[in-house]
Amino acid sequence: MKGEIRYDKDVDIAMVVLSDKKLAYETEMDDVIVGFSEDNEPIWLEILNVGSGFLPRLDRVVKRAMAVEASVT
């Protein structure tokens, strides 16, 4: 399952699996929950509100970065 990305449109959540290690604990940061192994390695990311929150914010960040890059060159 390592490297797998899953999306559930019914609940608007994306899961990014980074490792096959066993989950020890998780931490929530805004709309992202990160699962960690016993050795504090991130093993998965659960992105909440993908369509209504995460992707629109990501789109704005990318557009700002592109505008900055265009003004520098």
C-alpha positions, 0 to 999 in steps of 0.5 A, a space after each residue: 500500500 505504500 505510495 497509494 493515494 485514495 479519495 472518498 468523494 462521499 466524505 471529501 477526504 484524501 488519504 496519502 499512504 507514505 509507509 507500511 509501518 504501524 500507526 502509533 499516534 496521529 496529529 491534526 493540523 487544520 484540515 490535515 491529520 498526520 499518522 506517525 509510527 513509533 519512531 515518529 516517521 509520518 506514515 500517512 496523511 488524511 486531507 479533510 475537505 479536499 474539494 471545498 477547502 484544500 484544493 481551492 487554497 492550494 490553487 490560490 497558493 500556486 497562482 500567487 507563486 506563479 505571479 511572483 515568479 513572473 514578476 521576478 523574471 
